């Protein structure tokens, strides 16, 4: 008989997604709490035999009292429908989740204290290990798994740092996961989900909801179907209420600034259609726009697409709200940038810098440029109006975007002083 199990990755109850506009900033409607309750309903509607939680169920011990009502309500509702709830503790909740489990009789914590533990549900063994605290530099697999009971199918549940030797968060090797006696591995800790494909799925479940723009793409739980030893399949359920996406908007041949809005809307509607085909149920989608192409040089995109312009855009499609989280202008002037870079005058030097910034991540000359520029950028407040960083350290992407914006502005100014320059 097939067993249906709903597996949920990092929930982080108590945490609120970052970078949300004030009018949408509702952790209850868009954050982990909403994703958890949607997952509970999916488990009930799908007649799950069990729900598995792969650690970091709670953000940290300071969120104990905020997270408890949500976790308790979901566990109690699942228990009323005969659905078993098993979980493990991760590095965020290694101290607090055991306390919560002790107060919830229908929540079963596996592997308490960093020791492997097995529990059987409908003939399927769930073997799990919990963080004994906030840190664990030991490899949980070195001690070996408990022996399998007979020919029962077995799922491994582990919160760990895969292939990161020296990590403080339970480092394991992929080869060790492959060699272990399980029919699947359901992992927590990394927020980007793995494909979990093949006859023996093994990988990260990903976060239950996108907690910041870095968690781009589909988020939600997984249906795990177990038909027997060596017969396990996984299907992602993208039901997170909040989603983050990056959209490239081509501004080639654009001559009117008012037309930018129309091109953005075209891309948003195309994104919505793609999402609808995958079954995504997001209430809100935060979009990071990347403008490319060669628009007319006199449009002054930087000045006219700031917070008072395209940043304030809201588009509602079939009940889903699309908003602009950030934008990056990566357009080329309506001239040949390579040709300009061949010169040795100020225009040529700026064009060379722009081309350098466009090189792939990891390019040593580009990396050196970013290292030199970062301290100066972080000592000013100008870029914070663009990225809304607060006290957070600038990433390479943000440093490159700020430098590129300044270089384009300088190039536009220099070219405006050269009336002999004509568009090709």
VEXDREN-2710 file (C-alpha; in Angstrom, 1 decimal):
% VEXDREN-2710
k/r/px/py/pz
1/UNK/0.0/0.0/0.0
2/UNK/1.3/3.4/-0.9
3/UNK/2.1/5.8/2.0
4/UNK/1.6/9.5/1.3
5/UNK/3.9/11.7/3.4
6/UNK/4.1/15.5/3.2
7/UNK/7.6/16.7/3.9
8/UNK/8.3/20.4/4.9
9/UNK/11.7/22.1/4.9
10/UNK/12.8/25.1/6.9
11/UNK/9.7/26.8/8.3
12/UNK/11.3/29.4/10.5
13/UNK/8.1/30.2/12.4
14/UNK/8.4/33.6/14.1
15/UNK/10.4/35.1/11.3
16/UNK/9.0/37.7/8.9
17/UNK/10.0/38.0/5.3
18/UNK/12.3/40.9/4.5
19/UNK/12.1/43.5/1.7
20/UNK/8.3/43.6/1.8
21/UNK/6.6/47.0/1.1
22/UNK/4.9/48.5/4.1
23/UNK/1.4/47.9/2.6
24/UNK/2.2/44.2/2.2
25/UNK/4.3/43.7/5.3
26/UNK/2.2/41.0/7.0
27/UNK/4.0/38.0/8.4
28/UNK/0.8/36.3/9.2
29/UNK/-0.5/36.6/5.6
30/UNK/2.7/36.0/3.6
31/UNK/5.2/34.5/5.9
32/UNK/6.0/31.1/7.5
33/UNK/2.8/31.0/9.6
34/UNK/0.7/31.2/6.4
35/UNK/2.8/28.6/4.6
36/UNK/2.6/26.2/7.6
37/UNK/-1.2/26.4/7.8
38/UNK/-1.5/26.0/4.0
39/UNK/0.7/22.9/4.2
40/UNK/-1.5/21.6/7.0
41/UNK/-4.6/21.9/4.8
42/UNK/-2.8/20.3/1.9
43/UNK/-1.9/17.3/4.1
44/UNK/-5.5/16.9/5.2
45/UNK/-6.9/17.4/1.7
46/UNK/-4.4/14.9/0.3
47/UNK/-5.0/12.4/3.0
48/UNK/-1.4/12.2/4.2
49/UNK/-0.3/9.5/6.5
50/UNK/2.3/11.7/8.1
51/UNK/3.8/15.2/8.0
52/UNK/7.6/15.4/8.4
53/UNK/9.4/18.6/9.5
54/UNK/13.1/18.8/8.5
55/UNK/14.4/21.2/11.2
56/UNK/14.5/25.0/11.8
57/UNK/10.8/24.7/12.5
58/UNK/11.2/27.8/14.7
59/UNK/13.4/30.8/13.9
60/UNK/15.1/30.8/17.3
61/UNK/14.4/30.7/21.0
62/UNK/13.3/34.4/21.1
63/UNK/10.4/33.3/18.9
64/UNK/9.1/30.6/21.2
65/UNK/6.0/32.3/22.4
66/UNK/5.1/33.7/18.9
67/UNK/5.7/30.3/17.2
68/UNK/4.0/28.1/19.7
69/UNK/0.3/29.0/18.9
70/UNK/0.8/28.4/15.1
71/UNK/2.7/25.1/15.6
72/UNK/0.3/23.9/18.2
73/UNK/-2.8/24.7/16.1
74/UNK/-1.4/22.9/13.0
75/UNK/-0.3/19.8/15.0
76/UNK/-3.7/19.6/16.7
77/UNK/-5.6/19.9/13.4
78/UNK/-3.5/17.2/11.8
79/UNK/-3.9/14.9/14.8
80/UNK/-7.7/15.2/14.6
81/UNK/-7.4/13.8/11.1
82/UNK/-5.2/11.0/12.2
83/UNK/-2.1/12.4/10.6
84/UNK/1.2/11.8/12.5
85/UNK/3.6/14.7/12.9
86/UNK/7.3/13.9/13.1
87/UNK/10.1/16.5/13.2
88/UNK/13.8/17.0/13.9
89/UNK/15.6/20.0/15.4
90/UNK/17.9/22.2/13.2
91/UNK/20.6/24.7/14.2
92/UNK/18.0/27.5/14.7
93/UNK/15.8/25.5/17.0
94/UNK/18.1/22.9/18.5
95/UNK/17.4/24.3/22.0
96/UNK/13.8/25.5/21.6
97/UNK/12.1/22.7/19.6
98/UNK/12.6/20.0/22.3
99/UNK/10.8/22.3/24.7
100/UNK/7.9/22.8/22.3
101/UNK/7.7/19.1/21.6
102/UNK/7.4/18.3/25.3
103/UNK/4.3/20.5/25.4
104/UNK/2.7/19.0/22.3
105/UNK/1.8/15.4/22.8
106/UNK/0.9/14.9/19.1
107/UNK/4.3/16.2/17.9
108/UNK/7.1/13.6/17.9
109/UNK/10.7/14.9/18.0
110/UNK/13.1/12.4/16.4
111/UNK/16.8/12.0/17.4
112/UNK/16.7/14.2/20.5
113/UNK/20.2/15.1/21.7
114/UNK/22.0/14.3/18.5
115/UNK/21.2/10.5/18.5
116/UNK/19.7/8.7/15.6
117/UNK/16.1/7.4/16.2
118/UNK/13.7/5.4/14.2
119/UNK/9.9/5.6/14.2
120/UNK/7.6/3.5/11.9
121/UNK/4.5/4.9/10.2
122/UNK/2.4/2.5/8.2
123/UNK/5.3/0.2/7.5
124/UNK/7.7/3.0/6.6
125/UNK/10.7/3.7/8.8
126/UNK/11.6/7.3/9.4
127/UNK/15.1/7.6/10.8
128/UNK/16.0/11.1/12.1
129/UNK/18.6/13.1/14.0
130/UNK/18.2/16.4/15.8
131/UNK/20.7/19.1/16.5
132/UNK/21.7/19.0/20.2
133/UNK/22.1/22.8/20.3
134/UNK/22.8/25.7/18.0
135/UNK/26.0/24.2/16.6
136/UNK/27.3/20.8/15.7
137/UNK/30.8/20.4/14.1
138/UNK/30.5/16.5/14.2
139/UNK/29.3/14.5/11.2
140/UNK/26.0/12.8/12.2
141/UNK/26.6/9.9/9.8
142/UNK/30.0/8.9/11.3
143/UNK/28.2/7.0/14.1
144/UNK/26.2/5.1/11.5
145/UNK/22.4/4.6/11.3
146/UNK/20.4/2.1/13.3
147/UNK/19.9/-1.2/11.4
148/UNK/16.9/-1.4/9.2
149/UNK/14.0/-3.6/10.4
150/UNK/13.4/-6.3/7.8
151/UNK/12.5/-5.1/4.4
152/UNK/10.7/-2.0/5.3
153/UNK/11.2/1.1/3.2
154/UNK/13.2/3.8/5.0
155/UNK/13.3/7.6/4.8
156/UNK/16.2/9.6/6.3
157/UNK/15.4/13.0/7.9
158/UNK/18.4/15.2/8.5
159/UNK/19.3/18.9/9.0
160/UNK/22.9/19.3/7.8
161/UNK/25.5/21.1/5.7
162/UNK/26.2/18.9/2.7
163/UNK/29.7/18.9/1.2
164/UNK/30.9/21.8/3.4
165/UNK/33.9/20.3/5.3
166/UNK/34.6/22.2/8.5
167/UNK/31.0/23.6/8.8
168/UNK/29.6/24.2/12.2
169/UNK/26.2/22.8/11.1
170/UNK/26.5/19.1/10.9
171/UNK/28.7/18.6/7.9
172/UNK/28.1/15.5/5.8
173/UNK/29.4/14.3/2.4
174/UNK/27.2/13.4/-0.5
175/UNK/29.0/10.1/-0.8
176/UNK/28.0/9.2/2.8
177/UNK/24.4/10.0/2.1
178/UNK/24.5/7.8/-0.9
179/UNK/26.1/5.0/1.0
180/UNK/23.7/5.1/3.9
181/UNK/20.9/2.5/4.2
182/UNK/17.9/4.6/3.2
183/UNK/15.6/4.8/0.3
184/UNK/15.5/8.6/0.3
185/UNK/17.1/11.5/2.1
186/UNK/15.0/14.5/3.1
187/UNK/17.3/17.3/4.1
188/UNK/16.9/20.7/5.8
189/UNK/19.2/23.7/6.2
190/UNK/19.7/25.0/2.7
191/UNK/16.7/27.1/1.5
192/UNK/17.0/26.4/-2.2
193/UNK/15.2/23.1/-3.0
194/UNK/17.0/20.3/-4.9
195/UNK/15.2/18.4/-7.7
196/UNK/14.6/15.3/-5.5
197/UNK/14.3/13.2/-8.7
198/UNK/15.1/9.6/-9.5
199/UNK/14.3/6.3/-7.8
200/UNK/16.1/7.3/-4.6
201/UNK/15.4/11.0/-4.0
202/UNK/18.0/12.7/-1.9
203/UNK/18.4/16.4/-1.3
204/UNK/17.2/19.6/0.3
205/UNK/13.5/20.3/0.6
206/UNK/14.1/24.0/0.6
207/UNK/12.4/26.6/2.7
208/UNK/8.6/26.6/3.1
209/UNK/8.4/30.2/1.9
210/UNK/10.8/32.7/0.4
211/UNK/12.1/34.7/3.4
212/UNK/14.0/37.2/1.3
213/UNK/14.7/37.9/-2.4
214/UNK/17.6/35.5/-2.2
215/UNK/15.1/32.7/-1.9
216/UNK/13.9/33.1/-5.5
217/UNK/11.7/30.6/-7.2
218/UNK/9.1/28.0/-6.1
219/UNK/8.8/27.2/-2.4
220/UNK/6.6/24.8/-0.5
221/UNK/6.3/21.3/0.8
222/UNK/6.8/18.0/-1.0
223/UNK/4.6/15.0/-1.4
224/UNK/6.6/11.8/-0.8
225/UNK/5.0/8.6/-2.1
226/UNK/6.4/5.4/-0.7
227/UNK/5.4/2.1/-2.4
228/UNK/8.2/0.0/-1.0
229/UNK/12.0/-0.3/-0.7
230/UNK/13.6/1.4/-3.6
231/UNK/10.2/2.8/-4.7
232/UNK/10.0/6.4/-3.5
233/UNK/9.0/9.4/-5.5
234/UNK/8.8/13.2/-4.6
235/UNK/6.6/16.0/-6.0
236/UNK/7.1/19.6/-5.1
237/UNK/4.0/21.6/-4.1
238/UNK/4.6/25.4/-4.7
239/UNK/2.0/26.7/-2.3
240/UNK/4.1/29.3/-0.5
241/UNK/2.0/32.6/-0.2
242/UNK/5.1/34.7/-1.0
243/UNK/7.4/34.2/-4.0
244/UNK/10.5/36.1/-5.3
245/UNK/11.4/36.3/-9.0
246/UNK/14.0/38.0/-11.2
247/UNK/12.6/39.4/-14.5
248/UNK/14.7/40.6/-17.5
249/UNK/12.9/43.4/-19.4
250/UNK/14.3/44.2/-22.8
251/UNK/14.3/47.9/-23.6
252/UNK/15.7/47.6/-27.1
253/UNK/14.7/50.5/-29.4
254/UNK/12.7/52.2/-26.6
255/UNK/12.2/55.9/-27.4
256/UNK/9.6/57.0/-24.8
257/UNK/10.0/56.6/-21.0
258/UNK/6.3/56.0/-20.6
259/UNK/6.6/52.8/-22.7
260/UNK/8.7/51.2/-19.9
261/UNK/5.6/50.6/-17.8
262/UNK/4.0/48.7/-20.6
263/UNK/7.0/46.5/-21.2
264/UNK/7.2/45.7/-17.5
265/UNK/3.5/44.7/-17.4
266/UNK/4.0/42.5/-20.4
267/UNK/6.7/40.6/-18.6
268/UNK/4.6/40.4/-15.4
269/UNK/1.7/38.8/-17.2
270/UNK/4.0/36.4/-19.0
271/UNK/5.5/35.4/-15.6
272/UNK/2.0/34.9/-14.2
273/UNK/1.1/32.6/-17.0
274/UNK/4.2/30.5/-16.4
275/UNK/3.5/30.3/-12.7
276/UNK/-0.1/29.3/-13.2
277/UNK/1.0/26.3/-15.3
278/UNK/3.2/25.1/-12.4
279/UNK/0.4/25.3/-9.9
280/UNK/2.0/28.1/-7.9
281/UNK/-0.5/29.6/-5.4
282/UNK/1.4/32.8/-4.3
283/UNK/-0.6/35.7/-2.9
284/UNK/2.2/38.1/-3.6
285/UNK/5.3/38.0/-5.9
286/UNK/8.2/40.3/-5.4
287/UNK/10.1/41.0/-8.6
288/UNK/13.6/42.2/-9.1
289/UNK/13.7/43.8/-12.5
290/UNK/16.8/43.8/-14.7
291/UNK/16.6/46.2/-17.6
292/UNK/18.6/45.3/-20.7
293/UNK/18.9/46.3/-24.3
294/UNK/19.7/49.6/-26.1
295/UNK/17.1/52.3/-25.5
296/UNK/17.5/55.8/-26.7
297/UNK/20.3/57.6/-24.9
298/UNK/18.2/60.7/-23.7
299/UNK/15.7/58.7/-21.6
300/UNK/17.5/59.2/-18.4
301/UNK/16.4/55.8/-17.0
302/UNK/18.3/56.1/-13.7
303/UNK/16.6/59.3/-12.7
304/UNK/13.1/58.4/-13.9
305/UNK/12.8/54.7/-12.7
306/UNK/13.6/55.3/-9.1
307/UNK/11.4/54.8/-5.9
308/UNK/8.8/57.3/-7.2
309/UNK/8.6/55.6/-10.6
310/UNK/8.5/51.9/-11.4
311/UNK/9.3/50.9/-7.8
312/UNK/5.8/51.9/-6.8
313/UNK/4.2/49.6/-9.4
314/UNK/1.5/47.2/-8.2
315/UNK/-0.2/44.8/-10.6
316/UNK/-2.9/42.4/-9.6
317/UNK/-3.5/39.4/-11.8
318/UNK/-6.1/36.8/-10.9
319/UNK/-5.8/37.8/-7.3
320/UNK/-2.0/37.7/-7.1
321/UNK/-0.2/41.0/-6.3
322/UNK/3.0/41.7/-8.2
323/UNK/5.3/44.3/-6.7
324/UNK/8.8/45.6/-7.6
325/UNK/11.4/44.7/-4.9
326/UNK/14.4/46.2/-6.7
327/UNK/15.6/47.1/-10.1
328/UNK/18.9/46.9/-11.9
329/UNK/19.5/48.9/-15.1
330/UNK/21.9/47.0/-17.3
331/UNK/21.2/48.7/-20.6
332/UNK/23.8/49.6/-23.1
333/UNK/24.0/53.1/-24.6
334/UNK/22.7/53.4/-28.1
335/UNK/26.3/53.1/-29.3
336/UNK/28.9/50.4/-29.7
337/UNK/30.3/49.9/-26.2
338/UNK/33.2/47.8/-27.4
339/UNK/34.1/50.5/-29.9
340/UNK/34.2/53.2/-27.2
341/UNK/36.3/51.0/-24.9
342/UNK/39.1/51.0/-27.6
343/UNK/39.7/54.7/-26.8
344/UNK/42.0/56.1/-24.2
345/UNK/40.0/59.2/-23.4
346/UNK/37.6/59.4/-20.4
347/UNK/34.8/57.9/-22.5
348/UNK/37.0/54.9/-23.3
349/UNK/38.0/54.4/-19.7
350/UNK/34.4/54.5/-18.5
351/UNK/33.4/52.1/-21.3
352/UNK/36.2/49.7/-20.3
353/UNK/35.0/49.8/-16.7
354/UNK/31.4/49.0/-17.8
355/UNK/32.6/46.0/-19.8
356/UNK/34.7/44.8/-16.8
357/UNK/31.6/44.9/-14.6
358/UNK/29.7/42.8/-17.2
359/UNK/32.1/40.0/-16.9
360/UNK/30.9/36.7/-15.2
361/UNK/31.1/36.3/-11.5
362/UNK/34.4/34.9/-10.5
363/UNK/36.4/36.9/-13.0
364/UNK/39.6/37.9/-11.0
365/UNK/39.7/41.5/-12.5
366/UNK/36.0/42.1/-11.8
367/UNK/36.4/40.7/-8.2
368/UNK/39.4/43.0/-7.5
369/UNK/37.4/46.0/-8.7
370/UNK/34.5/45.1/-6.4
371/UNK/36.9/44.6/-3.4
372/UNK/38.4/48.1/-4.0
373/UNK/35.1/49.8/-4.3
374/UNK/33.2/48.1/-1.4
375/UNK/34.6/50.1/1.5
376/UNK/33.9/53.4/-0.2
377/UNK/30.4/52.4/-1.1
378/UNK/29.6/51.2/2.4
379/UNK/30.8/54.4/4.0
380/UNK/28.0/56.4/2.2
381/UNK/24.3/56.4/2.3
382/UNK/23.6/57.0/-1.3
383/UNK/23.2/53.4/-2.4
384/UNK/20.9/52.6/0.5
385/UNK/18.1/54.6/-1.1
386/UNK/18.4/52.2/-4.0
387/UNK/18.9/48.9/-2.2
388/UNK/17.3/49.7/1.2
389/UNK/20.1/47.9/2.9
390/UNK/19.9/49.2/6.5
391/UNK/23.1/48.0/8.2
392/UNK/23.6/44.9/6.1
393/UNK/26.9/44.4/4.2
394/UNK/26.8/45.0/0.5
395/UNK/26.9/41.9/-1.6
396/UNK/29.0/41.6/-4.8
397/UNK/25.8/41.9/-6.9
398/UNK/24.9/45.2/-5.1
399/UNK/28.4/46.6/-5.4
400/UNK/28.5/45.8/-9.1
401/UNK/25.0/47.3/-9.7
402/UNK/26.0/50.5/-7.9
403/UNK/29.2/50.9/-9.8
404/UNK/27.5/50.1/-13.1
405/UNK/24.8/52.7/-12.4
406/UNK/27.4/55.4/-11.7
407/UNK/29.5/54.4/-14.8
408/UNK/26.4/54.6/-17.1
409/UNK/25.5/58.0/-15.7
410/UNK/29.1/59.2/-16.3
411/UNK/29.1/57.8/-19.8
412/UNK/25.8/59.5/-20.7
413/UNK/27.2/62.8/-19.4
414/UNK/30.5/62.4/-21.3
415/UNK/28.7/61.5/-24.5
416/UNK/26.4/64.5/-24.2
417/UNK/29.5/66.6/-24.4
418/UNK/30.5/65.0/-27.7
419/UNK/28.0/66.3/-30.3
420/UNK/29.9/64.6/-33.1
421/UNK/28.9/61.2/-31.7
422/UNK/25.9/59.8/-33.6
423/UNK/23.9/56.6/-33.1
424/UNK/24.7/53.8/-35.6
END
